[in-house]
Amino acid sequence: MSVSLLSIDLAKNIFQLYGVDERGHPVLSRRVSRSKLLEVVVALPCCRIVMEACGGAHYWARRFSAMGHHVQIIAPRFVKPFVKSQKNDRNDAEAIVEAASRPTMRYVAVNSVEQQDIQSMHRVRSLLMRDRIAQINQIRGLLAEYGVVIAQTPLKIRTQLPAIIDDECNELTGLTRSMMRDMYERLVLLDKQIARYDELIHHVHRASPASQRLEKIRGVGPMIATAVIAAAGSASEFSNGRQFAAWLGLTPRQHSSGGKDLLFGITKRGNGYLRMLLVHGARSVVQQAVKHTDALSRWILEVQARRGTNIAVVALANKIARTIWVLLARGVEYVSPV
């Protein structure tokens, strides 16, 4: 069996394999259980294996690469246009082959175990942050029903809630006070867990020369630097900085036709978490730009006066993303604008 290109439609337990030869003729189509997948793939001669980017794709890519295969991952949105007729596992696997046969197809970089560790830390921390915000909002909402109003800031909740629980003059019942104590204890626990993950991320940052290089960019700290390293690695999958910014969804959305260019807001495609971090970092730089006289600050103030604060923030986030690509792809040090 001369399989030149093999696609694997990933799933939890049953995987669909579809292989073609050098001329594109189908030579393999079978369903394989999870326990038999490695056994089947290792028996094949070294070939090109393509999968959709989904849960477990990076794990399987590392395993197949260790066997000598050339493994690539495609974003699902690039595979969908090639699905023929009804959606099923075999049609999905065939569509992956069709998409991978395009000479201009774009692929997702395979993450290393170290990158997966950093991404996991960021994702767990992000979930804890959402839980803390939800817990604070629930506390404020429940207390409002008893005539107790607290400001929105988390600091006010931490400092005022114990006194509110102990205050006998408000309308809180014994049951409500007990529930508030439970929620306050959970809030304290969430604070400790978030602080622990912050320290873990800072430890990874201090151990990574590439991450420390990125920190020199204004608006980039350990959180953004480590998130970029985890998501993009060396950024070698991108040919230029604009492509990297487009991958983050920081470029304008187009609907152009007949030589007439029509641009809208940013596409918001790609890594939403990393885009959010870059926008927050850019916003902090924009807020401080009025205190500086360097070239970057003058550019920020000019864009802000001409287009408004929000557009200036996104424009700076785009500029930061392009600068990050230069530092990662070319391995150079950051030089601050005069």
GULO-49088 format. One record per residue (C-alpha): x, z negated, y negated; residue in three letters; residue number from 0. Coordinates in steps of 0.2 Angstrom, whole numbers, plus 5000, padded with zeros to 4 digits. Example, Ala and Ser with C-alpha at 12.3 -4.5 7.8 and 13.67 -1.06 7.14 Angstrom:
BEGIN
xx=5062 zz=4961 yy=5022 r=ALA k=0
xx=5068 zz=4964 yy=5005 r=SER k=1
This chain:
BEGIN
xx=5000 zz=5000 yy=5000 r=MET k=0
xx=5008 zz=5006 yy=4984 r=SER k=1
xx=5000 zz=4995 yy=4970 r=VAL k=2
xx=5007 zz=4999 yy=4953 r=SER k=3
xx=4995 zz=4989 yy=4942 r=LEU k=4
xx=4985 zz=4975 yy=4949 r=LEU k=5
xx=4971 zz=4966 yy=4939 r=SER k=6
xx=4964 zz=4949 yy=4944 r=ILE k=7
xx=4947 zz=4943 yy=4938 r=ASP k=8
xx=4950 zz=4924 yy=4937 r=LEU k=9
xx=4937 zz=4911 yy=4942 r=ALA k=10
xx=4936 zz=4894 yy=4949 r=LYS k=11
xx=4936 zz=4898 yy=4968 r=ASN k=12
xx=4934 zz=4916 yy=4971 r=ILE k=13
xx=4945 zz=4929 yy=4963 r=PHE k=14
xx=4942 zz=4948 yy=4962 r=GLN k=15
xx=4958 zz=4959 yy=4964 r=LEU k=16
xx=4958 zz=4977 yy=4959 r=TYR k=17
xx=4974 zz=4988 yy=4961 r=GLY k=18
xx=4978 zz=5006 yy=4957 r=VAL k=19
xx=4994 zz=5016 yy=4961 r=ASP k=20
xx=5005 zz=5025 yy=4949 r=GLU k=21
xx=4992 zz=5040 yy=4947 r=ARG k=22
xx=4978 zz=5027 yy=4943 r=GLY k=23
xx=4969 zz=5029 yy=4959 r=HIS k=24
xx=4961 zz=5014 yy=4967 r=PRO k=25
xx=4970 zz=5007 yy=4982 r=VAL k=26
xx=4965 zz=4989 yy=4983 r=LEU k=27
xx=4948 zz=4980 yy=4980 r=SER k=28
xx=4945 zz=4963 yy=4988 r=ARG k=29
xx=4939 zz=4946 yy=4985 r=ARG k=30
xx=4951 zz=4931 yy=4988 r=VAL k=31
xx=4948 zz=4913 yy=4988 r=SER k=32
xx=4958 zz=4901 yy=4978 r=ARG k=33
xx=4968 zz=4894 yy=4992 r=SER k=34
xx=4973 zz=4912 yy=4998 r=LYS k=35
xx=4977 zz=4920 yy=4981 r=LEU k=36
xx=4996 zz=4916 yy=4981 r=LEU k=37
xx=4997 zz=4921 yy=4999 r=GLU k=38
xx=4990 zz=4938 yy=4995 r=VAL k=39
xx=5000 zz=4941 yy=4979 r=VAL k=40
xx=5016 zz=4936 yy=4986 r=VAL k=41
xx=5014 zz=4949 yy=5000 r=ALA k=42
xx=5012 zz=4963 yy=4988 r=LEU k=43
xx=5028 zz=4972 yy=4982 r=PRO k=44
xx=5033 zz=4968 yy=4964 r=CYS k=45
xx=5021 zz=4976 yy=4952 r=CYS k=46
xx=5012 zz=4974 yy=4935 r=ARG k=47
xx=4998 zz=4960 yy=4935 r=ILE k=48
xx=4986 zz=4959 yy=4921 r=VAL k=49
xx=4973 zz=4946 yy=4918 r=MET k=50
xx=4960 zz=4940 yy=4905 r=GLU k=51
xx=4965 zz=4926 yy=4894 r=ALA k=52
xx=4954 zz=4912 yy=4900 r=CYS k=53
xx=4956 zz=4894 yy=4908 r=GLY k=54
xx=4970 zz=4894 yy=4920 r=GLY k=55
xx=4977 zz=4911 yy=4915 r=ALA k=56
xx=4994 zz=4904 yy=4909 r=HIS k=57
xx=4996 zz=4894 yy=4925 r=TYR k=58
xx=4993 zz=4909 yy=4936 r=TRP k=59
xx=5004 zz=4920 yy=4925 r=ALA k=60
xx=5019 zz=4908 yy=4927 r=ARG k=61
xx=5016 zz=4907 yy=4946 r=ARG k=62
xx=5016 zz=4926 yy=4948 r=PHE k=63
xx=5031 zz=4928 yy=4937 r=SER k=64
xx=5041 zz=4917 yy=4948 r=ALA k=65
xx=5037 zz=4929 yy=4962 r=MET k=66
xx=5045 zz=4943 yy=4953 r=GLY k=67
xx=5029 zz=4952 yy=4946 r=HIS k=68
xx=5027 zz=4957 yy=4928 r=HIS k=69
xx=5012 zz=4948 yy=4921 r=VAL k=70
xx=5002 zz=4951 yy=4906 r=GLN k=71
xx=4987 zz=4943 yy=4898 r=ILE k=72
xx=4973 zz=4952 yy=4888 r=ILE k=73
xx=4961 zz=4945 yy=4876 r=ALA k=74
xx=4943 zz=4946 yy=4883 r=PRO k=75
xx=4937 zz=4955 yy=4868 r=ARG k=76
xx=4949 zz=4970 yy=4872 r=PHE k=77
xx=4942 zz=4971 yy=4890 r=VAL k=78
xx=4924 zz=4971 yy=4886 r=LYS k=79
xx=4922 zz=4989 yy=4879 r=PRO k=80
xx=4929 zz=4995 yy=4896 r=PHE k=81
xx=4916 zz=4987 yy=4907 r=VAL k=82
xx=4905 zz=5000 yy=4915 r=LYS k=83
xx=4887 zz=4998 yy=4919 r=SER k=84
xx=4882 zz=4980 yy=4924 r=GLN k=85
xx=4894 zz=4965 yy=4923 r=LYS k=86
xx=4900 zz=4959 yy=4939 r=ASN k=87
xx=4917 zz=4953 yy=4946 r=ASP k=88
xx=4922 zz=4970 yy=4952 r=ARG k=89
xx=4917 zz=4979 yy=4936 r=ASN k=90
xx=4927 zz=4966 yy=4926 r=ASP k=91
xx=4942 zz=4968 yy=4937 r=ALA k=92
xx=4941 zz=4987 yy=4935 r=GLU k=93
xx=4939 zz=4985 yy=4916 r=ALA k=94
xx=4955 zz=4975 yy=4915 r=ILE k=95
xx=4964 zz=4989 yy=4923 r=VAL k=96
xx=4957 zz=5002 yy=4911 r=GLU k=97
xx=4961 zz=4991 yy=4896 r=ALA k=98
xx=4979 zz=4988 yy=4903 r=ALA k=99
xx=4981 zz=5007 yy=4905 r=SER k=100
xx=4980 zz=5010 yy=4886 r=ARG k=101
xx=4997 zz=5012 yy=4878 r=PRO k=102
xx=4993 zz=5003 yy=4862 r=THR k=103
xx=4985 zz=4988 yy=4871 r=MET k=104
xx=4989 zz=4971 yy=4864 r=ARG k=105
xx=4994 zz=4956 yy=4875 r=TYR k=106
xx=4994 zz=4937 yy=4874 r=VAL k=107
xx=5011 zz=4929 yy=4876 r=ALA k=108
xx=5012 zz=4918 yy=4892 r=VAL k=109
xx=5014 zz=4900 yy=4887 r=ASN k=110
xx=5027 zz=4889 yy=4895 r=SER k=111
xx=5024 zz=4872 yy=4902 r=VAL k=112
xx=5032 zz=4864 yy=4887 r=GLU k=113
xx=5020 zz=4874 yy=4875 r=GLN k=114
xx=5005 zz=4869 yy=4886 r=GLN k=115
xx=5010 zz=4851 yy=4884 r=ASP k=116
xx=5011 zz=4852 yy=4865 r=ILE k=117
xx=4994 zz=4862 yy=4865 r=GLN k=118
xx=4987 zz=4848 yy=4875 r=SER k=119
xx=4992 zz=4834 yy=4863 r=MET k=120
xx=4985 zz=4844 yy=4849 r=HIS k=121
xx=4968 zz=4847 yy=4858 r=ARG k=122
xx=4967 zz=4829 yy=4863 r=VAL k=123
xx=4971 zz=4823 yy=4845 r=ARG k=124
xx=4958 zz=4835 yy=4838 r=SER k=125
xx=4945 zz=4828 yy=4850 r=LEU k=126
xx=4949 zz=4810 yy=4845 r=LEU k=127
xx=4948 zz=4815 yy=4827 r=MET k=128
xx=4930 zz=4823 yy=4830 r=ARG k=129
xx=4925 zz=4807 yy=4839 r=ASP k=130
xx=4931 zz=4796 yy=4825 r=ARG k=131
xx=4921 zz=4806 yy=4812 r=ILE k=132
xx=4906 zz=4806 yy=4823 r=ALA k=133
xx=4908 zz=4787 yy=4825 r=GLN k=134
xx=4909 zz=4784 yy=4806 r=ILE k=135
xx=4894 zz=4795 yy=4803 r=ASN k=136
xx=4884 zz=4786 yy=4816 r=GLN k=137
xx=4889 zz=4769 yy=4809 r=ILE k=138
xx=4884 zz=4774 yy=4791 r=ARG k=139
xx=4868 zz=4782 yy=4797 r=GLY k=140
xx=4862 zz=4767 yy=4806 r=LEU k=141
xx=4867 zz=4755 yy=4793 r=LEU k=142
xx=4857 zz=4765 yy=4780 r=ALA k=143
xx=4841 zz=4762 yy=4790 r=GLU k=144
xx=4844 zz=4743 yy=4786 r=TYR k=145
xx=4847 zz=4745 yy=4768 r=GLY k=146
xx=4866 zz=4744 yy=4769 r=VAL k=147
xx=4875 zz=4759 yy=4762 r=VAL k=148
xx=4894 zz=4762 yy=4764 r=ILE k=149
xx=4905 zz=4775 yy=4755 r=ALA k=150
xx=4910 zz=4790 yy=4765 r=GLN k=151
xx=4928 zz=4787 yy=4766 r=THR k=152
xx=4935 zz=4780 yy=4783 r=PRO k=153
xx=4944 zz=4766 yy=4774 r=LEU k=154
xx=4928 zz=4759 yy=4767 r=LYS k=155
xx=4921 zz=4758 yy=4784 r=ILE k=156
xx=4936 zz=4749 yy=4791 r=ARG k=157
xx=4937 zz=4736 yy=4777 r=THR k=158
xx=4918 zz=4733 yy=4774 r=GLN k=159
xx=4910 zz=4734 yy=4791 r=LEU k=160
xx=4917 zz=4717 yy=4798 r=PRO k=161
xx=4910 zz=4708 yy=4782 r=ALA k=162
xx=4893 zz=4717 yy=4784 r=ILE k=163
xx=4892 zz=4711 yy=4802 r=ILE k=164
xx=4896 zz=4693 yy=4797 r=ASP k=165
xx=4884 zz=4694 yy=4782 r=ASP k=166
xx=4868 zz=4684 yy=4786 r=GLU k=167
xx=4860 zz=4689 yy=4770 r=CYS k=168
xx=4857 zz=4707 yy=4775 r=ASN k=169
xx=4843 zz=4713 yy=4787 r=GLU k=170
xx=4853 zz=4717 yy=4802 r=LEU k=171
xx=4846 zz=4709 yy=4818 r=THR k=172
xx=4857 zz=4700 yy=4831 r=GLY k=173
xx=4855 zz=4715 yy=4842 r=LEU k=174
xx=4861 zz=4727 yy=4828 r=THR k=175
xx=4876 zz=4716 yy=4824 r=ARG k=176
xx=4881 zz=4717 yy=4842 r=SER k=177
xx=4880 zz=4736 yy=4842 r=MET k=178
xx=4890 zz=4737 yy=4826 r=MET k=179
xx=4903 zz=4726 yy=4834 r=ARG k=180
xx=4905 zz=4738 yy=4848 r=ASP k=181
xx=4906 zz=4753 yy=4837 r=MET k=182
xx=4919 zz=4744 yy=4826 r=TYR k=183
xx=4929 zz=4740 yy=4841 r=GLU k=184
xx=4928 zz=4759 yy=4847 r=ARG k=185
xx=4933 zz=4764 yy=4830 r=LEU k=186
xx=4948 zz=4753 yy=4830 r=VAL k=187
xx=4953 zz=4760 yy=4847 r=LEU k=188
xx=4951 zz=4778 yy=4841 r=LEU k=189
xx=4963 zz=4774 yy=4827 r=ASP k=190
xx=4976 zz=4767 yy=4839 r=LYS k=191
xx=4974 zz=4782 yy=4850 r=GLN k=192
xx=4976 zz=4795 yy=4836 r=ILE k=193
xx=4991 zz=4785 yy=4829 r=ALA k=194
xx=4999 zz=4786 yy=4846 r=ARG k=195
xx=4996 zz=4805 yy=4847 r=TYR k=196
xx=5003 zz=4807 yy=4829 r=ASP k=197
xx=5019 zz=4798 yy=4835 r=GLU k=198
xx=5020 zz=4810 yy=4851 r=LEU k=199
xx=5019 zz=4825 yy=4840 r=ILE k=200
xx=5032 zz=4819 yy=4828 r=HIS k=201
xx=5043 zz=4815 yy=4843 r=HIS k=202
xx=5041 zz=4833 yy=4849 r=VAL k=203
xx=5044 zz=4840 yy=4831 r=HIS k=204
xx=5061 zz=4830 yy=4830 r=ARG k=205
xx=5067 zz=4837 yy=4846 r=ALA k=206
xx=5063 zz=4855 yy=4842 r=SER k=207
xx=5075 zz=4864 yy=4830 r=PRO k=208
xx=5063 zz=4878 yy=4828 r=ALA k=209
xx=5049 zz=4866 yy=4822 r=SER k=210
xx=5061 zz=4858 yy=4810 r=GLN k=211
xx=5065 zz=4875 yy=4802 r=ARG k=212
xx=5047 zz=4878 yy=4799 r=LEU k=213
xx=5045 zz=4861 yy=4791 r=GLU k=214
xx=5055 zz=4867 yy=4776 r=LYS k=215
xx=5041 zz=4879 yy=4771 r=ILE k=216
xx=5030 zz=4871 yy=4758 r=ARG k=217
xx=5013 zz=4866 yy=4765 r=GLY k=218
xx=5020 zz=4865 yy=4783 r=VAL k=219
xx=5023 zz=4848 yy=4791 r=GLY k=220
xx=5026 zz=4842 yy=4809 r=PRO k=221
xx=5008 zz=4845 yy=4814 r=MET k=222
xx=5007 zz=4863 yy=4808 r=ILE k=223
xx=5025 zz=4867 yy=4815 r=ALA k=224
xx=5022 zz=4860 yy=4832 r=THR k=225
xx=5005 zz=4869 yy=4833 r=ALA k=226
xx=5013 zz=4885 yy=4829 r=VAL k=227
xx=5027 zz=4883 yy=4842 r=ILE k=228
xx=5014 zz=4879 yy=4855 r=ALA k=229
xx=5003 zz=4894 yy=4851 r=ALA k=230
xx=5015 zz=4907 yy=4846 r=ALA k=231
xx=5032 zz=4902 yy=4853 r=GLY k=232
xx=5045 zz=4914 yy=4846 r=SER k=233
xx=5032 zz=4925 yy=4839 r=ALA k=234
xx=5040 zz=4940 yy=4848 r=SER k=235
xx=5023 zz=4947 yy=4853 r=GLU k=236
xx=5020 zz=4952 yy=4834 r=PHE k=237
xx=5029 zz=4966 yy=4826 r=SER k=238
xx=5027 zz=4960 yy=4809 r=ASN k=239
xx=5021 zz=4945 yy=4798 r=GLY k=240
xx=5004 zz=4954 yy=4794 r=ARG k=241
xx=5000 zz=4956 yy=4812 r=GLN k=242
xx=5004 zz=4937 yy=4815 r=PHE k=243
xx=4992 zz=4933 yy=4800 r=ALA k=244
xx=4979 zz=4944 yy=4807 r=ALA k=245
xx=4980 zz=4935 yy=4824 r=TRP k=246
xx=4976 zz=4919 yy=4814 r=LEU k=247
xx=4961 zz=4927 yy=4806 r=GLY k=248
xx=4969 zz=4926 yy=4788 r=LEU k=249
xx=4967 zz=4945 yy=4784 r=THR k=250
xx=4952 zz=4953 yy=4776 r=PRO k=251
xx=4938 zz=4960 yy=4787 r=ARG k=252
xx=4936 zz=4979 yy=4785 r=GLN k=253
xx=4922 zz=4991 yy=4787 r=HIS k=254
xx=4930 zz=5007 yy=4780 r=SER k=255
xx=4924 zz=5024 yy=4784 r=SER k=256
xx=4927 zz=5042 yy=4777 r=GLY k=257
xx=4942 zz=5037 yy=4767 r=GLY k=258
xx=4932 zz=5023 yy=4758 r=LYS k=259
xx=4940 zz=5006 yy=4760 r=ASP k=260
xx=4928 zz=4991 yy=4761 r=LEU k=261
xx=4935 zz=4974 yy=4762 r=LEU k=262
xx=4926 zz=4957 yy=4765 r=PHE k=263
xx=4931 zz=4939 yy=4768 r=GLY k=264
xx=4944 zz=4934 yy=4781 r=ILE k=265
xx=4940 zz=4939 yy=4799 r=THR k=266
xx=4942 zz=4921 yy=4805 r=LYS k=267
xx=4947 zz=4928 yy=4822 r=ARG k=268
xx=4961 zz=4920 yy=4834 r=GLY k=269
xx=4967 zz=4902 yy=4834 r=ASN k=270
xx=4954 zz=4893 yy=4823 r=GLY k=271
xx=4963 zz=4876 yy=4825 r=TYR k=272
xx=4979 zz=4883 yy=4818 r=LEU k=273
xx=4971 zz=4893 yy=4804 r=ARG k=274
xx=4962 zz=4876 yy=4799 r=MET k=275
xx=4979 zz=4867 yy=4798 r=LEU k=276
xx=4987 zz=4881 yy=4788 r=LEU k=277
xx=4972 zz=4881 yy=4776 r=VAL k=278
xx=4973 zz=4863 yy=4773 r=HIS k=279
xx=4992 zz=4864 yy=4771 r=GLY k=280
xx=4990 zz=4878 yy=4758 r=ALA k=281
xx=4977 zz=4868 yy=4749 r=ARG k=282
xx=4988 zz=4853 yy=4746 r=SER k=283
xx=5002 zz=4865 yy=4739 r=VAL k=284
xx=4989 zz=4873 yy=4727 r=VAL k=285
xx=4983 zz=4856 yy=4721 r=GLN k=286
xx=5002 zz=4852 yy=4717 r=GLN k=287
xx=5006 zz=4869 yy=4710 r=ALA k=288
xx=5003 zz=4864 yy=4692 r=VAL k=289
xx=5017 zz=4851 yy=4693 r=LYS k=290
xx=5030 zz=4864 yy=4697 r=HIS k=291
xx=5038 zz=4879 yy=4688 r=THR k=292
xx=5046 zz=4889 yy=4703 r=ASP k=293
xx=5041 zz=4907 yy=4708 r=ALA k=294
xx=5028 zz=4901 yy=4721 r=LEU k=295
xx=5019 zz=4889 yy=4710 r=SER k=296
xx=5018 zz=4902 yy=4696 r=ARG k=297
xx=5011 zz=4915 yy=4709 r=TRP k=298
xx=4998 zz=4902 yy=4715 r=ILE k=299
xx=4992 zz=4898 yy=4697 r=LEU k=300
xx=4991 zz=4916 yy=4693 r=GLU k=301
xx=4980 zz=4920 yy=4708 r=VAL k=302
xx=4970 zz=4904 yy=4705 r=GLN k=303
xx=4966 zz=4909 yy=4687 r=ALA k=304
xx=4962 zz=4927 yy=4692 r=ARG k=305
xx=4952 zz=4924 yy=4709 r=ARG k=306
xx=4948 zz=4906 yy=4710 r=GLY k=307
xx=4955 zz=4891 yy=4720 r=THR k=308
xx=4948 zz=4895 yy=4737 r=ASN k=309
xx=4955 zz=4913 yy=4737 r=ILE k=310
xx=4971 zz=4906 yy=4731 r=ALA k=311
xx=4972 zz=4894 yy=4745 r=VAL k=312
xx=4968 zz=4907 yy=4758 r=VAL k=313
xx=4981 zz=4919 yy=4750 r=ALA k=314
xx=4994 zz=4906 yy=4751 r=LEU k=315
xx=4989 zz=4902 yy=4769 r=ALA k=316
xx=4992 zz=4920 yy=4773 r=ASN k=317
xx=5009 zz=4920 yy=4764 r=LYS k=318
xx=5014 zz=4904 yy=4774 r=ILE k=319
xx=5009 zz=4913 yy=4790 r=ALA k=320
xx=5020 zz=4928 yy=4786 r=ARG k=321
xx=5034 zz=4916 yy=4782 r=THR k=322
xx=5033 zz=4907 yy=4798 r=ILE k=323
xx=5034 zz=4924 yy=4807 r=TRP k=324
xx=5050 zz=4928 yy=4799 r=VAL k=325
xx=5058 zz=4911 yy=4803 r=LEU k=326
xx=5052 zz=4912 yy=4821 r=LEU k=327
xx=5055 zz=4931 yy=4825 r=ALA k=328
xx=5072 zz=4932 yy=4816 r=ARG k=329
xx=5078 zz=4915 yy=4818 r=GLY k=330
xx=5083 zz=4913 yy=4800 r=VAL k=331
xx=5083 zz=4898 yy=4789 r=GLU k=332
xx=5070 zz=4896 yy=4775 r=TYR k=333
xx=5076 zz=4899 yy=4757 r=VAL k=334
xx=5065 zz=4891 yy=4744 r=SER k=335
xx=5059 zz=4903 yy=4730 r=PRO k=336
xx=5067 zz=4899 yy=4713 r=VAL k=337
